[in-house]
């Protein structure tokens, strides 16, 4: 089965989500946001995964690439191709399908609980977050989860958006916390402590990610 992985070229690691989808039989073709002219068509595509980004949907200098991704997501949604959007990917889905995205009053960075009636989303512990924007759920979508600071999940047909990061493993958080050390300092977060917390969480979160991917494939795949 074919899956498109939409991501920035410098951060195209689907982590545990990719691991579980590959185990389910999916092979990824990478679609780097910076090079939409290189993307394949949707013909024969069984799944689209849109990963997080350090971009904001509303930044003027990335609008050409936001427009390209929005067109791809709208076309996949209209065709009924299952879509999983993560963090910026979920914000892109909200932006594309009638919701909106804006700067959040307070960022969410670190391990945060998600309130949801769905066990696959609520899990048995926190999910990793790293975002300063938040989305408004599209009007025709079903809210699936939230935290104290932001909407966390929605579903619209075969499309699911997740504000949190089920894919993160230790290497992803290490990379992000190294590159984002200045942002963490502004938030009063010590990178070494965040990495240590992550080492204690990923054994559980890897299993939780598997249950989430199984739920997604069972519901919309």
Beta strands, then each sheet from edge to edge (+ up, - down):
strand 1: 2-7
strand 2: 27-32
strand 3: 47-50
strand 4: 82-86
strand 5: 100-112
strand 6: 127-136
strand 7: 142-146
strand 8: 151-156
strand 9: 159-162
sheet 1: 2+ 1+ 3+ 4+ 9+ 8- 7+
sheet 2: 5+ 6-
end
